Amino acid sequence: MGLKGKLIGSIEVKCGGHLIHDILHVNPRNVPNITKINHFEMDHEGESIKIGSIVSWTYNDDGSEKDKIVKEVIEAIDPEEKSITWKVIGGDLLELYDSLTIITVCEHEWTTCSFIYEKKTEDTPEPLVPFGFLLNLIKEMEGHLLK
């Protein structure tokens, strides 16, 4: 088995993928108010993320008592394709993975999330729990937008 992997999941969003992209790109500070993300920080003033922005999220994806942290740098934003590339540069996920890049693409009635990763060892599990957590966050955002 290889150490590199890729998980891809698409989820239907009745509110329209462009609205999910708008939250992630233009209004990420609101994510903790509408999802199970506990805290969000960004390295600059303003609401929108931009290429080179460093963002940190505090979350709990497994129901344990300990919150987890992920720190990411924004590598790419494509407003036409409504995609954002987030490279993990710190936090709990890097204890298990040498690298992890997350790509969100929001189109029409769909949001597609990709995890591109390299495990530290053969025994490291696939990142199914954080991947599922991300898909659930998308559904929480959709629920908020449909209210």
DRENKOLZA-893928 format. One line per field, with one value per atom (N, C-alpha, C): z, x, y; atom name. Coordinates in steps of 0.001 Angstrom, whole numbers, always signed. Atoms other than C-alpha are relative to their C-alpha. Layout:
% residues N
zz = [Z / ...]
xx = [X / ...]
yy = [Y / ...]
a = [CA / ...]
***
This chain:
% residues 147
zz = [+0 / +0 / +0 / +64 / -719 / +1171 / -1064 / +1690 / -465 / +535 / -631 / -302 / +287 / -1058 / -342 / +360 / -2233 / +293 / -257 / -952 / -689 / +680 / -3013 / +327 / -271 / -2005 / -485 / +446 / -3563 / +760 / -769 / -1628 / -627 / +575 / -2986 / +1016 / -852 / -1593 / -692 / +613 / -2306 / -51 / -22 / -1489 / -1161 / +1073 / -4399 / +495 / -397 / -4262 / +128 / -60 / -4869 / +1384 / -1335 / -1440 / +1016 / -868 / +287 / -250 / +337 / -1561 / +613 / -571 / -436 / +1495 / -1437 / +3214 / +212 / -195 / +2914 / -448 / +561 / +839 / +610 / -385 / +1865 / +1483 / -1374 / +5329 / +902 / -801 / +6992 / +1510 / -1444 / +10361 / +542 / -429 / +10440 / +180 / -40 / +10171 / +1416 / -1338 / +13977 / +479 / -407 / +14328 / -606 / +706 / +11938 / -119 / +76 / +12302 / +1346 / -1209 / +14878 / +134 / -198 / +14395 / +1263 / -1277 / +17837 / -82 / +52 / +16847 / -1354 / +1269 / +13747 / +179 / -1 / +13371 / -1386 / +1283 / +10359 / +270 / -255 / +10097 / -452 / +439 / +8760 / +299 / -203 / +9239 / -1230 / +1118 / +7041 / +77 / -12 / +6258 / -959 / +1054 / +3068 / +187 / +96 / +2788 / -1359 / +1270 / +64 / -105 / +172 / -1385 / +961 / -1003 / +1322 / +1398 / -1337 / +4195 / +808 / -922 / +7200 / +922 / -807 / +8966 / +964 / -1005 / +12075 / +435 / -418 / +13087 / +1234 / -1139 / +16433 / -149 / +275 / +16137 / +828 / -644 / +17618 / -942 / +1023 / +14996 / +480 / -445 / +17168 / +1351 / -1261 / +20319 / +1234 / -1162 / +22561 / +766 / -818 / +25322 / -535 / +477 / +23512 / -1369 / +1291 / +20783 / -823 / +924 / +17740 / -710 / +722 / +15795 / -1363 / +1314 / +12113 / -448 / +516 / +10648 / -1486 / +1455 / +6885 / -645 / +849 / +4262 / -1261 / +1218 / +1319 / -1183 / +1138 / -1778 / -1292 / +1242 / -4470 / +249 / +21 / -4964 / -1454 / +1363 / -8252 / +79 / -140 / -8143 / -1102 / +1088 / -11523 / +240 / -286 / -10596 / +1405 / -1401 / -6995 / +781 / -696 / -5653 / +897 / -944 / -2733 / +322 / -374 / -2030 / +1325 / -1369 / +1664 / +290 / -347 / +2587 / +1517 / -1449 / +6164 / +324 / -373 / +7765 / +1489 / -1430 / +11439 / +618 / -731 / +14021 / +103 / -337 / +14995 / -1200 / +1167 / +11480 / -437 / +419 / +10859 / +941 / -834 / +13714 / -723 / +724 / +11376 / -1470 / +1443 / +7899 / -258 / +382 / +6327 / -757 / +724 / +4081 / -179 / +245 / +3593 / -671 / +713 / +1058 / -188 / +123 / +1028 / -1116 / +1089 / -2075 / +78 / +50 / -2023 / -1337 / +1270 / -5315 / +126 / -171 / -5216 / -1340 / +1298 / -8352 / +40 / +117 / -9072 / +1298 / -1173 / -6601 / +721 / -564 / -5561 / +625 / -555 / -3318 / +45 / +33 / -3867 / +879 / -891 / -1225 / -325 / +243 / -1867 / +1101 / -919 / +630 / -774 / +633 / -952 / +1096 / -1206 / +1676 / -191 / -96 / +2510 / +1462 / -1356 / +5577 / +464 / -554 / +7914 / -56 / +17 / +8052 / -681 / +583 / +6431 / +957 / -1004 / +9709 / +255 / -193 / +9651 / -734 / +666 / +8931 / -1060 / +958 / +5978 / +798 / -776 / +7108 / -184 / +226 / +6942 / +1005 / -1016 / +10224 / -317 / +339 / +9347 / -1338 / +1290 / +5776 / +196 / -291 / +7028 / +762 / -762 / +9461 / -952 / +968 / +6558 / -793 / +741 / +4574 / +876 / -924 / +7657 / +184 / -110 / +7979 / -1196 / +1201 / +4400 / +157 / -208 / +5273 / +1057 / -1014 / +8386 / -611 / +679 / +6233 / -869 / +837 / +3799 / +859 / -894 / +6675 / +460 / -412 / +7864 / -1140 / +1150 / +4370 / -412 / +384 / +3857 / +1011 / -1032 / +7050 / -486]
xx = [+839 / +0 / +878 / -737 / +1136 / -303 / +194 / +1488 / -801 / +740 / -143 / -1429 / +1389 / -3879 / -797 / +906 / -6799 / -1422 / +1417 / -10359 / -775 / +834 / -13040 / -1451 / +1420 / -16637 / -776 / +886 / -19420 / -1308 / +1223 / -22450 / -951 / +993 / -25643 / -334 / +388 / -26414 / -1137 / +1192 / -29912 / +44 / -117 / -28914 / +846 / -892 / -26454 / +1438 / -1401 / -22721 / +643 / -591 / -21958 / -162 / +207 / -23407 / +948 / -989 / -21179 / +1371 / -1277 / -18180 / +85 / -2 / -19184 / +295 / -288 / -19174 / +1476 / -1397 / -15770 / +979 / -923 / -14181 / -184 / +258 / -15855 / -312 / +480 / -17191 / +434 / -382 / -15128 / -98 / +118 / -15302 / -1369 / +1341 / -19010 / -144 / +123 / -18326 / -264 / +305 / -18191 / -1415 / +1358 / -21581 / -1063 / +1012 / -23306 / +358 / -423 / -21365 / +569 / -621 / -19649 / +1475 / -1341 / -16358 / -56 / +14 / -15470 / +614 / -702 / -13133 / +696 / -670 / -11647 / +872 / -887 / -8687 / +600 / -621 / -7205 / +1132 / -1196 / -3816 / -97 / +130 / -5208 / -1400 / +1307 / -8060 / -872 / +928 / -11117 / -697 / +818 / -13588 / +488 / -328 / -12291 / +1378 / -1316 / -9509 / +586 / -669 / -6936 / +1179 / -1158 / -4027 / +1092 / -1015 / -1374 / -554 / +603 / -3852 / +305 / -165 / -3142 / -1206 / +1204 / -6239 / +162 / -22 / -6692 / -1426 / +1318 / -9743 / +170 / +73 / -10520 / -1297 / +1161 / -12893 / +97 / +15 / -13899 / -748 / +616 / -14521 / -347 / +216 / -14731 / -696 / +725 / -16642 / +863 / -880 / -13583 / -7 / -35 / -12934 / +989 / -1056 / -9936 / -355 / +174 / -10468 / +1269 / -1123 / -8228 / +172 / -316 / -6552 / +554 / -618 / -5766 / +364 / -495 / -3691 / +281 / -98 / -3830 / +456 / -306 / -2403 / -840 / +800 / -4594 / +957 / -915 / -2698 / -612 / +642 / -5254 / -1477 / +1431 / -8645 / -353 / +468 / -10488 / -1463 / +1378 / -13585 / -936 / +848 / -14839 / -407 / +273 / -14566 / -560 / +448 / -15544 / +755 / -828 / -12629 / +1011 / -1013 / -10253 / +899 / -976 / -7068 / +624 / -464 / -6119 / +1107 / -1084 / -2711 / +189 / -169 / -2448 / +1483 / -1384 / +698 / +265 / -188 / +113 / -1232 / +1132 / -2072 / +37 / +100 / -3217 / +119 / -37 / -3574 / +1427 / -1382 / +162 / +731 / -569 / +806 / -80 / +207 / -467 / +398 / -212 / +138 / +1168 / -1111 / +3284 / -512 / +591 / +1122 / -1487 / +1440 / -2546 / -430 / +569 / -4149 / -1484 / +1453 / -7880 / -438 / +527 / -9656 / -1516 / +1456 / -13239 / -383 / +515 / -15083 / -1513 / +1442 / -18598 / -604 / +604 / -20700 / -1483 / +1448 / -24404 / -577 / +643 / -26060 / +928 / -946 / -22879 / +1203 / -1300 / -19874 / +838 / -917 / -16919 / +1201 / -1150 / -14229 / +1009 / -1079 / -10881 / +1040 / -1138 / -8231 / +1121 / -1178 / -4817 / +1050 / -801 / -2506 / +1117 / -1053 / +613 / +104 / -51 / +557 / +1457 / -1348 / +3565 / +473 / -357 / +3469 / -1113 / +1010 / +1652 / -1166 / +1022 / -263 / -935 / +842 / -1703 / -1322 / +1292 / -5443 / -238 / +427 / -6979 / -729 / +630 / -8301 / -1521 / +1445 / -11931 / -793 / +736 / -13003 / +37 / +26 / -11823 / -684 / +663 / -13073 / -1519 / +1437 / -16539 / -445 / +308 / -16438 / -155 / +93 / -15797 / -1305 / +1264 / -18721 / -1192 / +1076 / -20945 / -53 / -17 / -19805 / -690 / +651 / -20924 / -1519 / +1443 / -24358 / -525 / +415 / -24505 / -112 / +73 / -23744 / -1248 / +1190 / -26452 / -1254 / +1154 / -28930 / -216 / +84 / -28142 / -532 / +402 / -28581 / -1453 / +1384 / -31927 / -1022 / +952 / -33443 / -756]
yy = [-1187 / +0 / +1243 / -1246 / +3521 / +910 / -966 / +6372 / +1213 / -1133 / +8905 / -424 / +316 / +9118 / +1241 / -1080 / +11187 / -451 / +228 / +11315 / +1111 / -988 / +13042 / -316 / +167 / +13571 / +1204 / -1077 / +15601 / -109 / -25 / +16659 / +1016 / -905 / +18176 / +1084 / -1124 / +21624 / +748 / -588 / +22872 / +1524 / -1460 / +26456 / +525 / -408 / +26509 / +61 / +46 / +25919 / +1366 / -1336 / +29595 / +622 / -557 / +30463 / -634 / +658 / +27882 / +623 / -638 / +29339 / +1398 / -1351 / +32839 / -25 / +90 / +31767 / -299 / +396 / +30080 / +1077 / -979 / +32849 / +1390 / -1383 / +36096 / +149 / -132 / +35355 / -1157 / +1167 / +32598 / +228 / -290 / +34376 / -406 / +410 / +33408 / -1503 / +1457 / +29669 / -526 / +520 / +29107 / +317 / -361 / +30825 / -913 / +786 / +28411 / -1479 / +1403 / +25130 / -436 / +541 / +22933 / +372 / -547 / +24792 / +847 / -708 / +26143 / +1393 / -1285 / +28983 / +134 / -292 / +30644 / +1227 / -1162 / +32993 / +161 / -308 / +34735 / +985 / -794 / +36447 / +1454 / -1388 / +39729 / +508 / -623 / +42172 / -217 / +160 / +42039 / -1335 / +1202 / +39347 / -1069 / +960 / +37707 / -622 / +614 / +35196 / +355 / -262 / +35730 / -952 / +873 / +33800 / +452 / -297 / +33598 / +197 / -118 / +34056 / -1250 / +1123 / +31875 / -1 / +138 / +30598 / -1177 / +1077 / +28460 / -282 / +459 / +26440 / -879 / +903 / +24801 / -779 / +842 / +21856 / -1286 / +1314 / +18506 / -935 / +848 / +15843 / -1402 / +1381 / +12737 / -115 / +46 / +13680 / -152 / +109 / +13445 / +1321 / -1205 / +15965 / +1031 / -889 / +17449 / +587 / -655 / +20024 / -152 / +100 / +19858 / +1343 / -1233 / +22635 / -370 / +117 / +22912 / +1413 / -1279 / +25738 / -203 / +155 / +26301 / +1305 / -1147 / +28619 / -153 / +19 / +29550 / +46 / +93 / +28428 / +527 / -433 / +29246 / +298 / -334 / +30865 / +263 / -232 / +30675 / +427 / -476 / +32896 / -505 / +498 / +31649 / -1450 / +1413 / +27965 / -195 / +33 / +28803 / -1077 / +976 / +26779 / +696 / -468 / +27267 / -1186 / +1020 / +25305 / +409 / -233 / +25057 / -1014 / +916 / +23572 / +22 / +103 / +22309 / +193 / -305 / +23765 / -184 / +216 / +23020 / -635 / +558 / +21362 / -1514 / +1417 / +17907 / -943 / +889 / +16471 / -328 / +249 / +16817 / -957 / +1064 / +14372 / -1341 / +1257 / +11633 / +66 / -151 / +13051 / +948 / -872 / +14489 / +1220 / -1123 / +16640 / -254 / +79 / +17399 / +1300 / -1140 / +19712 / -268 / +99 / +20366 / +943 / -827 / +21626 / -40 / -98 / +22862 / +633 / -518 / +23385 / +42 / -194 / +24797 / +392 / -265 / +24615 / -343 / +201 / +24868 / -543 / +597 / +22492 / -983 / +966 / +20646 / +691 / -385 / +21144 / -1267 / +1129 / +18825 / +327 / -152 / +18376 / -1095 / +955 / +16709 / +127 / +76 / +15632 / -689 / +596 / +15010 / -68 / +172 / +13571 / -1012 / +1000 / +11632 / -410 / +532 / +9404 / -103 / +145 / +9262 / -1450 / +1416 / +5451 / -793 / +898 / +2533 / -238 / +280 / +2060 / +1178 / -1181 / +5584 / -211 / +182 / +5453 / +1077 / -1019 / +7226 / +1091 / -1088 / +10654 / +70 / +69 / +9530 / +832 / -766 / +11188 / +1497 / -1430 / +14714 / +287 / -175 / +14239 / +16 / +31 / +13285 / +1231 / -1209 / +16201 / +1185 / -1098 / +18602 / -85 / +145 / +17189 / +384 / -394 / +17603 / +1514 / -1459 / +21237 / +649 / -527 / +21856 / -108 / +174 / +20436 / +973 / -975 / +22657 / +1395 / -1299 / +25713 / +66 / +56 / +24637 / +187 / -132 / +24253 / +1438 / -1407 / +27758 / +875 / -826 / +29213 / -258 / +321 / +27451 / +471 / -489 / +28881 / +1206]
a = [N / CA / C / N / CA / C / N / CA / C / N / CA / C / N / CA / C / N / CA / C / N / CA / C / N / CA / C / N / CA / C / N / CA / C / N / CA / C / N / CA / C / N / CA / C / N / CA / C / N / CA / C / N / CA / C / N / CA / C / N / CA / C / N / CA / C / N / CA / C / N / CA / C / N / CA / C / N / CA / C / N / CA / C / N / CA / C / N / CA / C / N / CA / C / N / CA / C / N / CA / C / N / CA / C / N / CA / C / N / CA / C / N / CA / C / N / CA / C / N / CA / C / N / CA / C / N / CA / C / N / CA / C / N / CA / C / N / CA / C / N / CA / C / N / CA / C / N / CA / C / N / CA / C / N / CA / C / N / CA / C / N / CA / C / N / CA / C / N / CA / C / N / CA / C / N / CA / C / N / CA / C / N / CA / C / N / CA / C / N / CA / C / N / CA / C / N / CA / C / N / CA / C / N / CA / C / N / CA / C / N / CA / C / N / CA / C / N / CA / C / N / CA / C / N / CA / C / N / CA / C / N / CA / C / N / CA / C / N / CA / C / N / CA / C / N / CA / C / N / CA / C / N / CA / C / N / CA / C / N / CA / C / N / CA / C / N / CA / C / N / CA / C / N / CA / C / N / CA / C / N / CA / C / N / CA / C / N / CA / C / N / CA / C / N / CA / C / N / CA / C / N / CA / C / N / CA / C / N / CA / C / N / CA / C / N / CA / C / N / CA / C / N / CA / C / N / CA / C / N / CA / C / N / CA / C / N / CA / C / N / CA / C / N / CA / C / N / CA / C / N / CA / C / N / CA / C / N / CA / C / N / CA / C / N / CA / C / N / CA / C / N / CA / C / N / CA / C / N / CA / C / N / CA / C / N / CA / C / N / CA / C / N / CA / C / N / CA / C / N / CA / C / N / CA / C / N / CA / C / N / CA / C / N / CA / C / N / CA / C / N / CA / C / N / CA / C / N / CA / C / N / CA / C / N / CA / C / N / CA / C / N / CA / C / N / CA / C / N / CA / C / N / CA / C / N / CA / C / N / CA / C / N / CA / C / N / CA / C / N / CA / C / N / CA / C / N / CA / C / N / CA / C / N / CA / C / N / CA / C / N / CA / C / N / CA / C / N / CA / C / N / CA / C / N / CA / C / N / CA / C / N / CA / C]
***
